[in-house]
């Protein structure tokens, strides 16, 4: 490792002094190597909790043997989740079937609206999911999702009165290790583990990617503070999983707040681009690039990676690059996509599919409804859009032509899946939308654009900071002419 920066040395001193730490680490600032520096400075035993498997696996090789590295889910699985192994492989099924099994057998009228069985079933499953993401001990009204057109407090209270008994029945069903009526997910055993008030045996506990932590895990982590030294590390500007119940827990954590701002990934030109998006995201710190790393912002004919905003955008980019004759890799491969495309072809042709997750769907229309309206099917919506746009055969052809990253000319990824990754040259794809013009005009009569949302600014920051040497703004180049685009990097 390089000689520690003043910021890293300061973090190591604070760690040795036994203080709880919240370490804001900007893109490429040596977050993992800083944690490894802290771990190596002591003989005490530590635990490292990571956000996903890839990060945990990478950490194993970088930390001393005194530190155990796992994801939160793996920790929960070892303690309790393994009892539910048989339930984890059950096929998906439409929510109305689950609802029927829970006793939802008729529609309910609330105000002017009749809520069908399907709508009620979706609301029950979403209630359980929202409970699992929360730090709450019991199911309650705040976990019941708000439904469009049921806007008044009285209507929501009536909805909660209807939904909560079925949600309680669903939660009881999930706690039985024997196969039940509700499909069992990994977040279910994580919540069950959290409710046991687990005590994590260690002298210190590192929480990585803390900006993506669900309240349920935050609660487990913070509950250890009386017997374990806590260190949370992350980048508040990369908090891009709010839709999944995650929230940035770093800024409110009662601890010594420190920052790492020197990026070892790129030079000043890319740091300046990152700082523009940090300003738009309302994040207080700014990055400094490393002068000795050559870094430019400009057009790239053949980038090492193309980063997209959506899965559909990524697949469209794959198809375009393949048509141009490039050898293309897709982050996390295309095997899963191919299996789903085969299933889509069967369903579209009026046949049942033997895809293990989709065996219970009898038609493509039923799967479309499941993806559009069912909380458990939301992750399939981009795939359904992709099939509707290109058709299963075109997807299968493209997947067959994909190559491994080690031999590809170009890797295509979404910005979400690119977190933690880097490439020498990166181009931003065209599916990052420019804010629309409002109905208002400035003194010169030009339309006034909507401000850049902080969610879009955070995702753009993640995307532009994946490049080491050259960045092609591509689909984000609109920022150069946007009124907020000249925000200084101060």
C-alpha positions in Angstrom: 0.0 0.0 0.0 1.1 3.6 -0.6 2.1 5.8 2.3 -1.1 6.7 4.1 -2.5 10.2 3.5 -3.0 12.6 6.4 -6.7 11.7 6.3 -6.0 8.0 6.5 -3.4 8.5 9.3 -6.0 10.5 11.2 -8.6 7.7 10.8 -6.1 5.2 12.1 -5.3 7.3 15.1 -9.0 7.8 15.9 -9.5 4.0 15.5 -6.6 3.2 17.9 -8.1 5.6 20.4 -11.2 3.3 20.5 -13.7 5.9 19.1 -16.7 5.0 17.0 -16.1 6.3 13.5 -18.2 7.4 10.5 -15.8 7.5 7.6 -17.1 9.4 4.5 -15.0 7.9 1.6 -15.4 9.5 -1.8 -15.0 7.4 -5.0 -11.5 5.9 -5.4 -10.2 7.2 -2.0 -8.9 3.8 -0.9 -11.8 2.9 1.4 -11.0 -0.8 1.6 -7.3 -0.2 2.0 -8.0 2.3 4.8 -10.1 -0.3 6.6 -7.3 -2.9 6.1 -4.9 -0.3 7.5 -7.1 0.0 10.6 -7.5 -3.7 11.0 -3.7 -4.3 10.6 -3.0 -1.7 13.4 -4.4 -3.9 16.1 -4.4 -7.6 17.2 -8.1 -7.3 18.3 -10.7 -9.5 16.6 -13.0 -7.8 14.1 -16.0 -8.5 11.9 -16.6 -6.9 8.5 -20.2 -6.6 7.1 -20.4 -5.9 3.4 -23.4 -4.9 1.2 -23.0 -7.7 -1.4 -21.2 -11.0 -2.0 -18.6 -9.6 -4.5 -17.4 -7.0 -2.0 -17.2 -9.5 0.9 -15.3 -12.0 -1.3 -12.8 -9.3 -2.3 -12.4 -8.2 1.3 -11.4 -11.7 2.5 -8.1 -11.4 0.6 -7.3 -7.9 1.9 -7.9 -8.2 5.6 -5.8 -9.9 8.2 -7.0 -13.3 9.5 -8.2 -11.6 12.7 -11.1 -10.1 10.7 -14.1 -12.2 9.5 -15.7 -10.8 6.3 -19.3 -11.6 5.4 -22.5 -10.0 4.0 -25.2 -9.2 6.5 -27.4 -11.8 4.8 -24.7 -14.5 5.2 -24.3 -13.6 8.9 -28.1 -13.9 9.4 -28.2 -17.1 7.3 -25.6 -18.8 9.4 -27.4 -17.8 12.6 -31.0 -18.5 11.6 -31.7 -18.4 7.9 -30.4 -21.9 7.1 -33.5 -23.4 8.8 -35.5 -22.0 5.9 -33.3 -23.4 3.1 -36.1 -25.6 1.7 -38.4 -22.6 1.4 -35.9 -20.3 -0.4 -36.1 -22.3 -3.7 -39.9 -22.1 -4.1 -41.3 -20.9 -7.4 -42.8 -17.4 -7.8 -46.5 -17.2 -8.0 -49.0 -14.4 -8.7 -50.0 -12.5 -5.6 -53.7 -13.3 -5.9 -52.9 -17.0 -5.4 -51.0 -16.2 -2.2 -53.8 -13.9 -1.1 -56.4 -16.5 -1.7 -54.4 -19.0 0.4 -54.2 -16.3 3.2 -58.0 -15.9 3.1 -58.5 -12.9 0.8 -61.6 -14.2 -1.1 -63.5 -11.1 -2.0 -63.1 -7.4 -2.9 -63.4 -4.6 -0.3 -65.0 -1.2 -0.8 -63.2 1.8 0.7 -64.8 5.2 0.0 -65.7 5.3 -3.6 -63.4 2.5 -4.6 -63.7 -1.3 -4.9 -60.4 -2.9 -4.1 -60.1 -6.3 -6.0 -58.6 -9.4 -4.4 -55.5 -8.9 -6.5 -55.0 -5.3 -5.2 -55.5 -6.4 -1.6 -53.0 -9.3 -2.1 -50.3 -7.0 -3.5 -50.8 -4.6 -0.6 -50.4 -7.4 1.9 -47.1 -8.6 0.4 -45.8 -5.1 0.1 -46.7 -4.5 3.8 -44.6 -7.5 4.8 -41.7 -6.3 2.7 -41.8 -2.8 4.1 -41.9 -4.3 7.6 -38.8 -6.4 6.8 -36.9 -3.3 5.7 -37.8 -1.3 8.8 -36.4 -1.5 12.3 -39.8 -1.9 13.8 -40.6 -4.9 16.1 -44.2 -5.4 15.0 -46.4 -4.9 11.9 -48.2 -1.6 12.0 -50.1 0.9 10.0 -46.9 2.7 8.7 -45.9 -0.5 6.8 -49.1 -0.5 4.8 -48.4 1.1 1.4 -50.3 4.2 0.3 -52.5 3.3 -2.6 -53.3 5.9 -5.4 -56.7 7.5 -4.9 -57.0 6.4 -1.3 -55.4 9.7 -0.2 -57.1 10.7 3.0 -55.9 9.6 6.5 -59.3 8.0 7.1 -59.1 5.9 3.9 -55.5 4.8 4.7 -56.6 3.8 8.2 -59.5 1.8 6.7 -57.1 0.1 4.3 -54.7 -0.7 7.2 -57.5 -2.2 9.2 -58.2 -4.5 6.2 -54.6 -5.4 5.3 -52.9 -5.8 8.7 -54.7 -9.1 9.8 -53.7 -10.7 6.5 -50.1 -9.4 6.7 -49.9 -10.8 10.2 -51.1 -14.2 8.8 -48.5 -14.0 6.1 -45.7 -13.2 8.6 -46.8 -16.2 10.8 -46.7 -18.4 7.7 -43.2 -17.2 6.8 -41.9 -18.2 10.2 -42.6 -21.9 9.6 -39.5 -23.6 8.2 -41.8 -26.1 6.3 -43.1 -24.9 2.9 -46.0 -22.5 3.3 -48.1 -20.3 1.1 -46.0 -17.1 1.0 -42.8 -17.2 -1.1 -39.8 -17.0 1.2 -37.2 -14.3 0.4 -33.7 -13.6 1.9 -34.9 -10.4 3.5 -37.4 -12.5 5.6 -34.7 -14.4 7.5 -32.6 -11.2 7.9 -35.6 -9.6 9.6 -36.2 -12.6 11.8 -32.5 -12.6 12.8 -32.7 -8.9 13.6 -35.7 -9.4 15.8 -33.7 -11.9 18.0 -31.6 -8.9 19.1 -28.4 -10.6 18.0 -25.1 -9.9 19.8 -22.2 -9.9 17.3 -19.1 -11.2 19.1 -16.1 -9.1 18.1 -13.9 -6.3 19.4 -14.7 -4.0 16.5 -17.2 -4.1 13.7 -16.8 -2.5 10.2 -20.0 -1.7 8.2 -19.1 -1.2 4.5 -21.2 0.7 1.9 -23.1 2.1 4.9 -25.0 4.6 2.7 -27.0 1.6 1.4 -28.0 0.2 4.7 -31.7 -0.7 5.5 -33.1 0.5 8.8 -33.3 -3.1 9.9 -29.5 -3.6 9.6 -28.7 -0.2 10.9 -30.6 -1.1 14.1 -28.6 -4.4 14.5 -25.3 -2.5 13.9 -26.0 0.4 16.3 -27.3 -2.0 19.0 -23.7 -3.4 19.3 -22.2 0.0 20.4 -21.9 -0.8 24.1 -19.7 -3.9 23.6 -18.1 -3.3 20.2 -16.2 -0.4 18.6 -18.2 0.6 15.5 -16.8 1.9 12.2 -19.2 2.7 9.4 -17.7 3.6 6.0 -19.3 4.6 2.8 -20.0 7.5 0.5 -23.3 9.4 1.1 -23.2 10.6 -2.5 -23.5 7.0 -3.6 -26.8 6.4 -1.7 -28.7 5.1 -4.7 -30.9 2.3 -3.3 -33.6 4.4 -1.6 -36.3 2.5 -3.6 -35.2 -0.7 -1.7 -35.8 0.8 1.8 -32.1 1.9 2.1 -31.3 5.3 3.6 -28.1 7.1 4.3 -27.4 6.3 7.9 -23.9 7.9 8.0 -24.7 11.5 8.5 -26.8 10.9 11.6 -24.6 8.3 13.2 -23.3 9.4 16.7 -19.6 9.0 16.1 -16.4 10.9 15.1 -17.1 12.0 11.5 -14.1 11.9 9.2 -13.6 12.1 5.4 -11.3 10.6 2.8 -11.2 12.9 -0.2 -8.0 12.1 -2.1 -8.9 9.8 -5.0 -6.2 7.4 -6.2 -8.4 6.3 -9.1 -8.2 9.4 -11.4 -6.6 12.8 -12.0 -8.0 16.3 -11.4 -10.0 16.5 -14.7 -12.3 13.6 -13.7 -12.3 14.8 -10.0 -13.7 18.1 -11.3 -16.5 16.3 -13.1 -17.3 14.3 -10.0 -17.4 17.5 -7.9 -19.9 19.0 -10.3 -22.3 16.2 -9.5 -21.5 16.2 -5.8 -22.5 19.9 -5.7 -25.8 19.0 -7.5 -26.4 16.2 -5.0 -26.0 18.6 -2.1 -23.1 16.6 -0.6 -20.7 18.6 1.5 -17.3 17.0 0.6 -15.3 17.4 -2.7 -12.7 15.1 -4.2 -9.1 15.9 -5.1 -7.6 13.9 -8.0 -4.1 12.5 -8.0 -1.9 14.7 -10.2 0.3 11.9 -11.4 -2.6 10.0 -13.0 -3.4 11.2 -16.6 -7.1 11.9 -16.8 -9.2 13.6 -19.6 -12.8 14.2 -20.3 -13.7 13.9 -24.0 -15.0 11.7 -26.8 -14.0 8.0 -26.8 -14.4 5.9 -30.0 -13.8 2.5 -28.3 -14.4 2.7 -24.5 -13.5 -0.1 -22.1 -16.9 0.2 -20.5 -20.3 1.7 -21.4 -22.5 2.6 -18.4 -26.3 2.7 -18.7 -29.0 3.9 -16.4 -31.3 0.9 -16.8 -31.2 -2.8 -17.7 -33.2 -2.1 -20.8 -30.6 0.6 -21.8 -27.8 -1.9 -21.2 -29.4 -4.6 -23.4 -30.1 -2.1 -26.1 -26.4 -1.0 -25.9 -25.3 -4.6 -26.1 -27.4 -5.1 -29.3 -26.0 -2.0 -30.9 -22.4 -2.8 -30.1 -22.8 -6.4 -31.3 -24.3 -5.1 -34.6 -21.1 -3.0 -35.0 -19.0 -6.1 -34.7 -17.6 -5.6 -31.2 -16.9 -8.4 -28.7 -19.2 -7.4 -25.8 -19.4 -8.5 -22.2 -22.4 -7.7 -19.9 -21.8 -7.2 -16.2 -23.0 -10.3 -14.3 -23.4 -12.2 -17.6 -26.4 -13.0 -19.7 -27.2 -16.6 -18.5 -30.0 -15.4 -16.2 -31.4 -13.2 -19.0 -31.3 -16.2 -21.5 -33.2 -18.4 -19.1 -35.9 -15.7 -18.7 -36.0 -15.2 -22.5 -36.6 -18.9 -23.0 -39.4 -18.7 -20.4 -40.9 -15.6 -22.2 -40.9 -17.4 -25.5 -42.7 -20.4 -24.0 -45.3 -18.2 -22.4 -45.8 -16.1 -25.5 -46.3 -19.3 -27.5 -49.1 -20.4 -25.1 -46.9 -23.1 -23.4 -46.1 -23.4 -19.7 -42.4 -22.9 -19.0 -40.2 -25.1 -16.8 -38.2 -22.1 -15.6 -38.0 -22.9 -11.8 -39.2 -19.4 -10.8 -41.9 -19.0 -13.4 -43.5 -22.5 -13.6 -46.8 -21.2 -12.1 -47.5 -18.6 -14.8 -49.8 -19.8 -17.6 -49.4 -16.9 -20.0 -47.2 -14.0 -20.9 -50.1 -11.6 -20.0 -50.2 -13.1 -16.5 -46.4 -12.5 -16.1 -46.8 -8.9 -17.5 -49.5 -8.2 -14.8 -47.3 -9.8 -12.1 -44.3 -7.5 -13.1 -46.4 -4.4 -13.4 -48.6 -4.7 -10.3 -47.1 -7.2 -7.9 -44.5 -6.1 -5.3 -42.7 -9.4 -5.6 -42.5 -9.0 -9.4 -41.1 -5.5 -9.6 -37.6 -6.8 -10.3 -38.9 -8.4 -13.5 -40.4 -5.2 -15.0 -37.2 -4.2 -16.9 -37.0 -7.7 -18.3 -40.7 -7.6 -19.4 -40.1 -4.2 -21.1 -37.1 -5.6 -22.8 -39.1 -8.6 -24.2 -41.9 -6.3 -25.3 -39.4 -4.0 -27.1 -37.1 -6.6 -28.8 -38.8 -10.0 -28.5 -37.2 -13.1 -26.9 -35.4 -14.3 -30.0 -33.4 -11.1 -30.4 -32.4 -11.3 -26.7 -31.3 -14.9 -27.0 -29.3 -14.2 -30.1 -27.6 -11.3 -28.3 -26.9 -13.3 -25.2 -25.3 -16.1 -27.3 -22.9 -13.6 -28.8 -21.7 -12.2 -25.4 -18.1 -12.8 -24.4 -16.3 -12.9 -21.1 -15.0 -9.6 -19.7 -11.4 -10.8 -20.0 -11.6 -11.2 -23.8 -14.2 -8.5 -24.6 -13.5 -5.2 -26.4 -16.1 -3.5 -24.3 -18.1 -4.2 -21.1 -21.7 -2.9 -20.8 -23.1 -2.4 -17.3 -25.7 -0.4 -15.5 -24.4 2.3 -13.2 -25.9 0.4 -10.2 -24.0 -2.8 -11.1 -20.8 -0.8 -11.7 -20.6 0.4 -8.1 -17.2 -0.6 -6.7 -15.8 -1.2 -10.3 -13.4 0.9 -12.4 -12.1 0.9 -16.0 -9.4 2.9 -17.9 -11.9 4.5 -20.3 -15.6 4.9 -19.7 -18.5 6.2 -21.9 -21.9 7.2 -20.4 -24.8 5.7 -22.4 -27.6 7.8 -23.8 -30.4 6.7 -21.4 -29.6 9.4 -18.7 -32.4 11.9 -19.3 -31.9 15.6 -19.3 -34.3 17.5 -16.9 -37.3 18.8 -18.9 -38.0 22.5 -19.5 -40.7 24.0 -17.2 -43.4 26.3 -18.4 -41.4 29.3 -17.2 -38.9 31.5 -19.1 -36.0 33.7 -18.0 -35.5 37.4 -18.7 -34.2 36.6 -22.2 -37.3 34.4 -23.0 -35.4 31.1 -22.7 -37.3 28.2 -21.1 -36.2 27.4 -17.6 -35.1 23.8 -17.1 -36.2 21.8 -14.0 -33.4 21.4 -11.5 -31.4 18.2 -11.5 -32.8 15.8 -8.9 -30.4 14.7 -6.2 -31.2 11.0 -7.1 -30.1 11.6 -10.7 -27.0 13.5 -9.5 -26.0 10.7 -7.3 -26.3 8.1 -10.0 -24.4 10.3 -12.4 -21.6 10.7 -9.8 -21.3 6.9 -9.5 -21.1 6.7 -13.3 -18.5 9.3 -14.0 -16.2 8.1 -11.1 -15.8 4.6 -12.7 -13.2 6.0 -15.2 -9.5 6.1 -14.4 -8.0 7.8 -17.4 -10.6 9.1 -19.9 -14.3 9.8 -19.5 -16.8 10.4 -22.3 -19.8 12.2 -20.8 -22.0 10.9 -23.7 -25.6 10.8 -22.3 -24.7 13.2 -19.5 -23.2 15.9 -21.8 -26.4 17.9 -21.5 -25.0 19.1 -18.1 -22.6 21.4 -20.0 -25.5 23.6 -21.2 -27.8 23.1 -18.2 -28.1 26.3 -15.9 -26.8 24.3 -12.9 -24.0 22.7 -14.9 -21.6 25.5 -14.1 -21.7 24.9 -10.3 -18.2 25.2 -9.1 -16.3 22.3 -7.6 -15.7 24.3 -4.4 
